[in-house]
């Protein structure tokens, strides 16, 4: 069985509470993946950009540039 959980790191340690299905297991394999931190950082940056007036002005300008060709057909 595969079980995936995101755990907080405290004092460079992780405590994992396994689900009942893992009872009586002698051994499990644990993979440590820091992609979550990178992804959460990117999401935080995107949230900031969504409120940035200069970024929003750029998006409106690009949108206006493409408005004239949106109705074209091939």
PABAMAR-168136 format. One line per field, with one value per residue: residue number from 1; z, y, x of N, C-alpha, C, O in turn. Coordinates in pm, whole numbers, plus 50000, padded with zeros to 5 digits. Atoms other than C-alpha are relative to their C-alpha. Layout:
// residues N
num	[NUM | ...]
n.pz	[Z | ...]
n.py	[Y | ...]
n.px	[X | ...]
ca.pz	[Z | ...]
ca.py	[Y | ...]
ca.px	[X | ...]
c.pz	[Z | ...]
c.py	[Y | ...]
c.px	[X | ...]
o.pz	[Z | ...]
o.py	[Y | ...]
o.px	[X | ...]
***
This chain:
// residues 74
num	[1 | 2 | 3 | 4 | 5 | 6 | 7 | 8 | 9 | 10 | 11 | 12 | 13 | 14 | 15 | 16 | 17 | 18 | 19 | 20 | 21 | 22 | 23 | 24 | 25 | 26 | 27 | 28 | 29 | 30 | 31 | 32 | 33 | 34 | 35 | 36 | 37 | 38 | 39 | 40 | 41 | 42 | 43 | 44 | 45 | 46 | 47 | 48 | 49 | 50 | 51 | 52 | 53 | 54 | 55 | 56 | 57 | 58 | 59 | 60 | 61 | 62 | 63 | 64 | 65 | 66 | 67 | 68 | 69 | 70 | 71 | 72 | 73 | 74]
n.pz	[50000 | 50001 | 49918 | 50017 | 49904 | 49988 | 49857 | 49967 | 49950 | 49878 | 49949 | 50097 | 49979 | 50048 | 49930 | 50088 | 49940 | 50107 | 49989 | 49942 | 50094 | 49985 | 49872 | 50007 | 50102 | 49938 | 50068 | 50108 | 50070 | 49996 | 50095 | 49959 | 50121 | 49963 | 50107 | 49942 | 49962 | 50123 | 50057 | 49916 | 50023 | 50130 | 49983 | 49926 | 50094 | 50092 | 49927 | 49994 | 50136 | 50034 | 49944 | 50039 | 50103 | 50122 | 50064 | 50053 | 50116 | 50109 | 50046 | 50076 | 50127 | 50084 | 50036 | 50102 | 50124 | 50062 | 50023 | 50142 | 50079 | 49940 | 50083 | 50131 | 50027 | 50091]
n.py	[49883 | 49873 | 49898 | 49873 | 49899 | 49887 | 49982 | 49884 | 50026 | 49924 | 50033 | 50092 | 50132 | 50023 | 50108 | 50051 | 50093 | 50088 | 50038 | 50133 | 50107 | 50029 | 50067 | 50127 | 49997 | 49998 | 49907 | 49919 | 49916 | 49860 | 49913 | 49860 | 49920 | 49859 | 49931 | 49931 | 49867 | 49923 | 49972 | 49903 | 49871 | 49951 | 49959 | 49874 | 49896 | 49978 | 49926 | 49861 | 49945 | 49979 | 49871 | 49902 | 49913 | 50001 | 50130 | 50000 | 49911 | 50076 | 50101 | 49928 | 49957 | 50120 | 50038 | 49904 | 50031 | 50119 | 49984 | 49978 | 50123 | 50108 | 50038 | 50046 | 50143 | 50051]
n.px	[50084 | 49929 | 50066 | 49931 | 50040 | 49907 | 49972 | 49917 | 49866 | 49972 | 49866 | 49940 | 50058 | 50135 | 50070 | 50104 | 50095 | 50046 | 50140 | 50021 | 49962 | 49857 | 49978 | 49925 | 49895 | 49867 | 49912 | 50058 | 49903 | 50042 | 49933 | 50003 | 50014 | 50017 | 50072 | 50115 | 49954 | 49978 | 50131 | 50070 | 49934 | 50047 | 50139 | 49999 | 49958 | 50112 | 50103 | 49954 | 50007 | 50140 | 50041 | 49899 | 50057 | 49919 | 50023 | 50137 | 50000 | 49938 | 50097 | 50105 | 49940 | 49988 | 50136 | 50044 | 49928 | 50056 | 50143 | 50030 | 49986 | 50078 | 50116 | 49956 | 50013 | 49896]
ca.pz	[50000 | 49930 | 50173 | 50107 | 50371 | 50401 | 50739 | 50905 | 50982 | 51337 | 51466 | 51153 | 51244 | 51101 | 51298 | 51087 | 51226 | 51009 | 50928 | 51085 | 50770 | 50858 | 51195 | 51249 | 50967 | 51050 | 50800 | 50566 | 50309 | 50343 | 50063 | 50151 | 49888 | 49924 | 49609 | 49831 | 49969 | 49620 | 49498 | 49795 | 49739 | 49374 | 49474 | 49724 | 49454 | 49217 | 49485 | 49523 | 49144 | 49120 | 49321 | 49167 | 48969 | 48721 | 48651 | 48606 | 48368 | 48160 | 48145 | 48032 | 47763 | 47633 | 47639 | 47438 | 47183 | 47120 | 47125 | 46760 | 46644 | 46874 | 46622 | 46321 | 46158 | 45967]
ca.py	[50000 | 50354 | 50632 | 50993 | 51265 | 51610 | 51655 | 51965 | 51977 | 52084 | 52098 | 51913 | 51620 | 51474 | 51268 | 51048 | 50887 | 50587 | 50488 | 50174 | 49970 | 49985 | 49821 | 49525 | 49632 | 49575 | 49819 | 50103 | 50307 | 50685 | 50929 | 51286 | 51536 | 51911 | 51996 | 52103 | 52391 | 52501 | 52473 | 52664 | 52938 | 52966 | 52981 | 53257 | 53456 | 53407 | 53533 | 53847 | 53895 | 53867 | 54192 | 54371 | 54676 | 54670 | 54298 | 54343 | 54636 | 54415 | 54142 | 54395 | 54525 | 54174 | 54097 | 54413 | 54316 | 53984 | 54110 | 54211 | 53862 | 53658 | 53659 | 53561 | 53224 | 53003]
ca.px	[50000 | 50113 | 50028 | 50110 | 50102 | 50255 | 50422 | 50560 | 50930 | 51014 | 51370 | 51480 | 51253 | 50935 | 50684 | 50457 | 50144 | 50066 | 49709 | 49555 | 49627 | 49996 | 49949 | 50182 | 50413 | 50777 | 50922 | 50818 | 51006 | 50995 | 51079 | 51169 | 51059 | 51104 | 50905 | 50616 | 50820 | 50919 | 50560 | 50422 | 50682 | 50575 | 50209 | 50285 | 50464 | 50169 | 49929 | 50139 | 50156 | 49777 | 49755 | 50055 | 49930 | 50221 | 50176 | 49799 | 49860 | 50091 | 49826 | 49561 | 49799 | 49867 | 49496 | 49425 | 49691 | 49522 | 49162 | 49180 | 49280 | 49055 | 48770 | 48981 | 48921 | 49162]
c.pz	[50000 | 50076 | 49988 | 50098 | 50001 | 50148 | 50023 | 50053 | 50120 | 50058 | 49914 | 50018 | 49945 | 50078 | 49912 | 50079 | 49886 | 50019 | 50055 | 49909 | 50014 | 50133 | 49976 | 49886 | 50070 | 49941 | 49894 | 49936 | 49998 | 49899 | 50049 | 49873 | 50040 | 49892 | 50055 | 50039 | 49878 | 49939 | 50082 | 49984 | 49869 | 50011 | 50075 | 49910 | 49901 | 50067 | 50010 | 49863 | 49961 | 50052 | 49959 | 49884 | 49868 | 49923 | 49936 | 49878 | 49879 | 49944 | 49918 | 49863 | 49903 | 49952 | 49889 | 49866 | 49926 | 49973 | 49852 | 49919 | 50056 | 49910 | 49860 | 49984 | 49901 | 49865]
c.py	[50124 | 50102 | 50127 | 50102 | 50111 | 50029 | 50126 | 49956 | 50091 | 49953 | 49894 | 49856 | 49997 | 49884 | 49959 | 49904 | 49917 | 49964 | 49858 | 49884 | 49960 | 49929 | 49865 | 49995 | 50011 | 50110 | 50076 | 50080 | 50143 | 50078 | 50143 | 50085 | 50145 | 50081 | 50080 | 50141 | 50088 | 50039 | 50105 | 50139 | 50061 | 50048 | 50132 | 50117 | 50032 | 50078 | 50148 | 50066 | 50031 | 50134 | 50113 | 50086 | 49998 | 49870 | 49997 | 50091 | 49930 | 49897 | 50066 | 50043 | 49881 | 49957 | 50092 | 49972 | 49883 | 50009 | 50010 | 49872 | 49885 | 49951 | 49954 | 49849 | 49958 | 49973]
c.px	[50088 | 49917 | 50080 | 49943 | 50106 | 50016 | 50082 | 50136 | 50022 | 50131 | 50068 | 49953 | 49858 | 49940 | 49882 | 49912 | 49942 | 49854 | 49986 | 50041 | 50146 | 50032 | 50068 | 50101 | 50134 | 50089 | 49921 | 50113 | 49946 | 50085 | 49985 | 50004 | 49975 | 49929 | 49882 | 50041 | 50019 | 49866 | 49926 | 50062 | 49951 | 49856 | 49991 | 50038 | 49887 | 49887 | 50037 | 49986 | 49855 | 49948 | 50095 | 49945 | 50079 | 49980 | 49861 | 49988 | 50062 | 49903 | 49889 | 50053 | 50012 | 49862 | 49947 | 50067 | 49936 | 49850 | 49966 | 50009 | 49918 | 49887 | 50040 | 49979 | 50109 | 49944]
o.pz	[50061 | 50056 | 50010 | 50110 | 49986 | 50219 | 49943 | 50115 | 50110 | 50083 | 49965 | 49986 | 49939 | 50094 | 49876 | 50138 | 49797 | 50132 | 50059 | 49958 | 49970 | 50162 | 49880 | 49858 | 50168 | 50005 | 49830 | 49997 | 49968 | 49898 | 50089 | 49792 | 50109 | 49901 | 49997 | 50015 | 49879 | 49897 | 50027 | 49988 | 49863 | 49953 | 50042 | 49918 | 49868 | 50003 | 49998 | 49854 | 49888 | 50007 | 49994 | 49777 | 49761 | 49801 | 49823 | 49785 | 49767 | 49822 | 49815 | 49764 | 49785 | 49836 | 49795 | 49761 | 49803 | 49903 | 49807 | 49815 | 49996 | 49914 | 49779 | 50082 | 49830 | 49776]
o.py	[50125 | 50111 | 50129 | 50117 | 50084 | 50051 | 50161 | 49851 | 50213 | 49834 | 49804 | 49762 | 50098 | 49780 | 50042 | 49808 | 49970 | 49958 | 49783 | 49778 | 49851 | 49901 | 49794 | 49888 | 50084 | 50156 | 50020 | 50103 | 50165 | 50068 | 50185 | 50073 | 50174 | 50204 | 50182 | 50236 | 50205 | 50153 | 50196 | 50239 | 50181 | 50150 | 50217 | 50224 | 50148 | 50160 | 50235 | 50181 | 50127 | 50181 | 50229 | 50033 | 49999 | 49871 | 49951 | 50059 | 49944 | 49880 | 50012 | 50036 | 49894 | 49920 | 50046 | 49984 | 49882 | 49925 | 49953 | 49861 | 49777 | 49833 | 49924 | 49775 | 50041 | 49930]
o.px	[50196 | 49795 | 50201 | 49822 | 50225 | 49918 | 50168 | 50150 | 50007 | 50150 | 50134 | 50025 | 49789 | 50004 | 49798 | 49960 | 49876 | 49805 | 50084 | 50080 | 50185 | 50148 | 50035 | 50156 | 50147 | 50183 | 49831 | 50217 | 49829 | 50208 | 49877 | 50096 | 49877 | 49925 | 49844 | 49966 | 49980 | 49847 | 49865 | 49992 | 49923 | 49820 | 49908 | 49979 | 49865 | 49822 | 49951 | 49942 | 49830 | 49843 | 50072 | 49915 | 50018 | 49967 | 49845 | 49914 | 50013 | 49894 | 49849 | 49980 | 49981 | 49844 | 49883 | 50003 | 49933 | 49795 | 49866 | 49945 | 49913 | 49853 | 49952 | 49988 | 50165 | 50016]
***
